[in-house]
Amino acid sequence: MKDKVFKIIEKELERQTEMIGLIPSENIVSPYVSEVLSSCLSNKYSEGFSDRRYYEGNQFIDEIELLAIDRIKKLFGVPYANVQPYSGSPANLAIYFALIKPGDTIMGLKLAMGGHLTHGHPKVTASGTFYKSVQYGLGKDSRIDFAEVRALAKKHRPKIIVAGNTAYPFELDFKKFRKIADEVGAWLMADISHVTGLVVAGEHMSPVPYADVIMSTTHKTFRGPRGAMIMATNRGMKKDPKLGTKIDSAIIPGLQGGPHNATTAAIAIAAGEAMKPKFIKYAKQIKKNATALANELKKKGFALVGDGTDTHLILIDLTNYGVSFGTQAAFAMDVAGIYANRNTVPTEKGSPFYPSGLRIGTPLITTRGMKEKDMEKIADWIYRAIDEVKDYQLPEDNAERKLFIKKFRKEALANKDLLKLRKEVTSFTKKFPLFSW
């Protein structure tokens, strides 16, 4: 008799199949990636690196890891790659650990303006606790304010400048970051976790000519397993020939134990898939879909941060519906069969817990085969779901908020119009397998 876990997995598969996934950091892996993730590779412990393990029996594991490294190096045109990081957050920490000392200054984009926690968010994160953090922001056009970046860099002289994002919908100008980094003698680190697939397809500026070190997760637009990779560029290796060795040492013994071998194999497969013309076509379609969806949302009257997108990601500003309306909007959409995530906006008047925005993206729906013409339907469903709950405004009193959210969710789950939308969405998704590329 199968364990109860398998029944829960069946429910999750049904959920993914019957709903429209718009979380920009999620994707669907290929059947080949999925296959190796459940293979015998998870049985082996492989602490160390290829040809220098602490355990015997790693002959074939070494072959797989070297193949993954070789493919990543060829795909991006870099002299060094490490595919062992468990995920993006520890990978970023490993770079800091390798390049600078505790107490040194790092500089990254503010979380509320689209940056990531690991880019130095103060107090509550390792990057903002063990290192001095300076955070830059956006201009009135919702683009990175490079005048501010330069001024802060000259004032604080950071050892590392991080060019990266998690909720910033526009292209990262690595060339401008490079110029500022050179002015203050800083390392330039590019976190391209969100846009890796777009970089591969030439739909986003590549950081390789400009950055010293590059970090990327291997899921999101890269469409691989949940893991990460660190790359050093020719520029970075020229600056410090021991850069690769330092990063290796930061991974182990610095931060991690044995790598997840099944994930390493899946990264190798994902990299192989990314080398094919079909992937380039897919990544270009991600951007086409995002542009089309943004335009359709604007037609529905939604305010978009920066008035659009350059990438796969769209940030909807719901302030005109009410401050801290993101929670209600996201839940209503989920009931209607479309899942996204609430998010702060640059002009946030609420809080990270009760923000005023929605973060959506197109990698997953593109993997399922949806095209520009389908974005009109999705925008309409988003509008109808949100409009249905527009009168549910979060109380200002903190003591009242928990009771309000509990009552709101109960009523939303029973809302006939939202459940009607759910049926429409479910019928629509039957046309699209989870992986169609």
N, C-alpha and C positions, 0 to 999 in steps of 0.2 A: 504494500500500500504506500502510495507516495506521501511524502511529508506535506503538511499544511502549507508550507512555503510555496510549493508549486502551484497550488490553487490561487494564492495571492499573486504570483507572477502572471498567471493566466488573466487575472483581472486587470493587472497593469498593462498587459499587452492589448487587451480590449480597449482600455482607456486611451492608450496612445493611438490605436488604430481609428477609433471613432471620434477623436477630438482633433482640433487644429492647433498645432504647437507653434506659438509665436515667441517663445523665449529665445533671444538671440544667441545665448551661450549653449543652446541645446541643438543636437542633430541626431540623425539616425545613421548608425554604422552599416557598412556593407555586410552581406552574409559571410564574406570571407574573414573580415575583421571579427565578427561575432563568433565564428567557428573557432578561431585560435584562442579567443578569450576563455573558452571552456575546455581547452585542451590539457594534455598531460604536463604542459610547461609549468603550470602552477604547482606541480609537485616538487620542483627542484629549487634548492637554495643556492644562490649564486653571488654571495657577498664578494665585492671586489669588482674588477673590470676584466675584459677579455684578455686571456693569456696570463692573468695575474689574480686568480681567484683564491679565496681562503678555503675552498672546498673542492674535492675531486668530483669527477663526473660531469664537468661542464663543457665538454668538447663541442657539443651541438648548440648549447646555449651561447657559447662564444661565437659560433658561426652566425647565429641569428642576430646577436647584438652588433657584430661587425657589419652585417648586411644592412641593418637599420641605420647605422651611423653613415655608411657609405652612401646610401640613398639620400639621406638628409643633406649631406655635404654636396652631392651633385645637384640636388633639387634647388638649393639656395645659393650655391657657389661659394661655400665657406670652407676654411681649412680644418675646422674643428667642430665636433658636435658631441653632446652627451645626451643619451636618451633614457637615463635612469630616474630622473626626478619623478616622484609619485604624483605630483600635480603642480599647478602653476604657482601657488603660494609658497611652498617650500623651495621651488626652483628660484623664485625671486630672492628669497632669503639666502639661498646658497650663493647667489651672485654677490650680494652684499658681504657675506661671510668671506668670500674669496678676494674681494677687491679692497675692502676698507676695514677699519677697526671700529669697535663699539664707541659711540660718542662722536664719530665723524658725521658730517652733514650729507643728507640726501635730499633731492628735490623732485617732487612729483605733482601731478595734477590733483586738485582737491577732490575728495570723494563726492561732495555735493554737486560738483560741476562735471562729473563723468569719469573721475579717476578711480583707481582701485585701492582697496584697503591696504594692500601690500606695497603701495607706492609712498608710504610714509604717513598714513593717516595717524594723527597724534593720539597718544595715551593708551588706546585700547588695543593696539596692534604691536607685534614684535618690531616691525620696521619703524614705527613711530615711538617706540619705547627705548630700544637699544641704540638707536641712532638719532641724531638731531634732525628734525624734519622741518623743511621749508616747503610750503605748498603754493603753487601758482594757480591762476584761475582763468576765467574767460572774459572777453570783452563784451560790449553791448550786442554784438552780432552773434553771440554764443560760440564764437571761435576762440581758440587759445590766444591769449594776449601775449604776444612775443616781446612786446616792450616791457611788460611786467616780468616775464621770464628772465630777460636780460638784466633788468634792474635788481631783481632778487638774487640772481646768480653773482653779480658783481659785489653785492652787499654781503652775502653769506658765504661765498666761495665753496659751494658744495663739492664733495669728492665724486659724487655720482648724480647725473641728471637723468631722470626716468622719462622717456617719451612713450606713453602708453595710456590705455583707457579701458573702461568697462561700460560706460554709458555716454560716450561722446560720439555722435553720429557722423563726424566729418574726418577727412583724411588727416593723418598725422604728418606734418611737414618735417621729416627727419633732417633735411638739409639746413633748415633754420635752427633746429636744435643743435646740430653739429657745430655751426658757427659760434653759437653761444658757449657751448662746452669748450671749444678751443680757446675762447677768450679768457676763461677762468681756469683752464687746465683740468677740467673734469672728465671722468669717464662718461660716455654716452651709452645708456642702456635702453634698448627698445623692447617693450613688451607688446608683441603683436598677436597675443592670444586670440583676439577677436577677429583679426583681419588676415590671418595667415593664408587662408585659401584665396582671398582676393589678391594678396601679394603674389602668390604662385601664378595666378591668371593674368597678372599685369593690370588688375583693376584697382590697385592701391600702390602708392609709392613704396618701393622696396627699401628697407633700412640697411641692407647689406653694404652699400657704398659709404654709408655715413656713420653707423653705429659701431661701437667697439664690441659690445656683447648684445646678443638677442635672446630673448626668452619667448617661448610660445607654448601654450597648452596644445594638445594634439587632437582635441575634439573640436567643438565649435565649427568654424568654416573649413577646417582641415579635414573634418569628418572621420577622425580616427578614434581610438579608445580614449578613456579618461586618463591622461598622463601628461607629461610635459617634456620639453627638450630645451637645452641651452646650446647656443651656437656662439662661437667667437669668429669675428671677421678677420680678413687680412690686416685691416687697419688696427684692430685690437691686438693681434699677435705681434705686429710690428712694434706696438707700444710696449708690450711685455711678452717676450717669447715664452715665458713660463705661465701664461694665462690659462692655457688648457689644463696644465698640471694643477694649478691653484683651484680651478673649478672642480676638477675630479676630486681633489682632496676635501673640498667643501661639501661635496655630496657624501662621500665616505672617506674618512671616518667622521666628517664634520656634522652631518645632519641625519643621515639615513643608514639603514642596514642593507640587507639584500634587495636587489631590484625585483620588480614584479615581471617575471619572464614572459608570461602570456601577453602582458601589455607591450613589452618590447617587441614581440613578434607582430602584434597588431599595428604598432607604429611602423614597422617595416612594410607591412602590407598597405597601410594607408599612404605611405610615401610612394610606394610603387603605383598605387592608383592615381595619386596626384601628378604623376609624370605623364599620364595619358591624355590625349586630346579631349576625351569625354569629360574629364575633370575640369579642364579649362572652360569648356562649354557650360558645365554646371555652375562654376564659380561666377561666370559672367551673368548667368541667369539669376543668381542670388541678388546681384546688384540691380538688374532690370526689374525684378519683382519688388525690391525695396523702394525703388523710385516710383513704380506704379502704385504701390500701396500708399506711399506718402501722399501722392497726388490725389488719390481717391479719398483719403482721410481729410485732406484740406477741403475737398468739395463738400464733405459732410459738416464742415464748420469746425473741425478740430484744430487747435493751435499746436504746432509742432515746434519744438525747440530748434532755433536756427532756421525755421521755415522749411525743413526738409532733411535730406541725408545724402552723404557721398558714399555710403557703405551699405552694409547689410542691416543696419540698426536705425530705429526710429524712436525718438523720445517724445511722447505726447504730453503736453502741458495741460492738465485738467483744472487749472486754477479758476478758469471761468465757470466751471461746474461747482467749485467750492474748494477752499483750502483743505488739505488732507483728504481728498476724495479718491486717491489712488487705491486704497484698500477696498472700498466699496466697488469701484469700477472693475478691478481685477477679479474679485469674487463673483460678481455678476456675469462677467465674461466666462468664467470657469463653469458656472452653472449652465450657461448657454452653449458650452462645448468648445470654447476657445480659451486656451491658457497662455497667460503672459505674466509679467511681474510688475508689482508696484515699484516705483522708483522716485527718488528726489529729482527735482528740476533745479536749474541754476538759480532761479529766483525763489527758491523754496521758502514758504512761510510756515510750513508744517514741521515735520520731523522725519528722520529716517524710518521711524516705526510707523508713522502715519503720514506718508508723503503725498505730494500733489500731482504725481505723474505716473505714466505707464511706460515701460520699456518693452519694445517689441522688435522682432527681426524676422528675416526670411530664410535662413539656412535650412531649417527643417522642412518647411513646406515646399521648398525648391527640391530637396531630395526626394520628396514624394511625387514630384512631377507637376506641381502647380505652376502656372504661367501668369503673365500679366493680366490676361482676361479674367482670371479667377480672383484677382485682388479687389475688384469692384464688389463682388459678393462678400468677401471677408470684411472689407471696410463697412459695408452696410450692416453686417451682423454685429460688428463692434459697436457701431453707432446705436443700433436698436437695443443692445444689451445695456449699454451705459445709460441711455435715455430712460430706460425702464426704472432705474434706481436713483435718478438724479435728485429726488427729494430726500434721500437718506443722507443728511449732513451730520458729520461727526460733532458731538458736543465739545465745547471748549473745556469743560470740567473733566479732569483726568479720572475722577472717581466714577463718572457716568459712562466713560468710554467702553469699558469692558462689557457692561450690560447692554449698551447700544449695539456693539459689534455682535454679541451673541444673538440678540433679537433680530438684527439685520440679516444675519446668515440663515437663521431659521426661516424667516419670511422669504428670502431670496430662493432658498431651496424648494419652496412650495409655490413660487411665482409661476403662474400658468403661461405667461408670455415668454418667460425665459426658458421654460421647459419646451415650449413650442419651437423656439429657436434651436434648442438642442436637437430636436428631431430633424430639423432642416439641415443642420450641420452634419449630423450622423449620416443622413442620406447622401450628402455631398461627398463625404470622405470615403464612401464605398468605391468611388471611382479611382482612388489613389492608393496604391500599395505603400507600405512604409518606406520601401527602397525601390526606386524606379530607374536608377542610373546604372 
